Amino acid sequence: MLNQDNTVNSPSNPAARGTIVQIFATGGNQSIPSSSTGSVTPVRGGGQLRLPVKVTIGGYDARSSSPDPPLDSSPESSKSTR
């Protein structure tokens, strides 16, 4: 996870409230259309996850602020969230 200034987020370097963070995720499970195990999925046109994705930070819902597809659109992706 990266802070808005592209530094690594950590307990000693937390993101300030209201700033944007980048979350990198893999292992989204099954996608539509299905992909082969171990294959690289393109960021765009890679399909949708079968199950919805929800991001919470400190118990609060986070929203995507990226012009890219929604958080659940790619099994392997990087998204910006607030």
C-alpha positions in Angstrom: 0.0 0.0 0.0 1.4 3.4 -1.0 0.5 6.8 0.4 -0.5 9.7 -1.8 3.2 10.8 -2.0 4.1 7.3 -3.2 5.9 6.4 0.1 5.2 3.0 1.6 2.3 3.1 4.1 3.4 1.8 7.6 2.7 2.4 11.3 5.5 4.9 11.3 4.4 6.5 8.0 0.5 6.4 7.9 -1.6 8.1 5.3 -3.2 11.3 6.5 -7.0 11.2 6.8 -8.7 12.1 3.5 -5.6 11.5 1.3 -5.5 8.9 -1.5 -3.7 5.5 -1.0 -2.9 2.9 -3.6 -3.7 -0.7 -2.8 -2.2 -3.6 -4.7 -4.1 -6.9 -4.7 -3.9 -10.4 -6.1 -5.8 -13.5 -5.5 -9.3 -12.3 -6.5 -10.4 -15.9 -6.9 -12.7 -16.8 -9.9 -13.3 -14.4 -12.7 -15.7 -14.1 -15.6 -14.5 -15.2 -18.1 -12.4 -17.8 -16.3 -8.6 -17.5 -16.6 -5.9 -20.2 -16.3 -4.2 -20.7 -13.0 -0.9 -18.9 -13.0 -1.7 -16.8 -16.1 -1.1 -13.1 -16.2 -4.4 -11.2 -16.4 -4.3 -7.9 -18.3 -5.3 -4.8 -16.3 -7.9 -3.9 -18.9 -10.2 -6.4 -20.4 -9.3 -9.1 -17.9 -12.8 -9.9 -16.9 -14.8 -9.4 -13.7 -14.6 -11.2 -10.3 -17.4 -13.6 -9.6 -17.8 -12.1 -6.1 -18.0 -8.4 -5.1 -15.0 -6.7 -3.6 -15.3 -4.3 -0.6 -12.6 -2.2 0.9 -12.8 -0.9 4.4 -10.2 1.2 6.2 -10.5 1.5 10.0 -14.0 0.0 9.7 -15.2 2.6 7.2 -16.1 1.9 3.6 -13.5 3.2 1.1 -14.4 4.4 -2.3 -12.5 4.1 -5.5 -11.3 7.4 -6.9 -9.6 5.9 -9.9 -10.9 6.6 -13.5 -10.2 2.9 -14.1 -12.9 0.2 -13.9 -14.5 -0.4 -10.4 -12.6 -2.3 -7.7 -14.1 -5.7 -8.7 -13.3 -5.5 -12.4 -9.9 -7.3 -12.4 -8.6 -10.3 -10.5 -5.2 -8.7 -10.2 -5.1 -4.9 -10.0 -3.9 -1.7 -8.4 -6.5 0.8 -7.3 -6.5 4.2 -5.7 -8.9 4.7 -2.8 -9.7 7.3 -0.3 
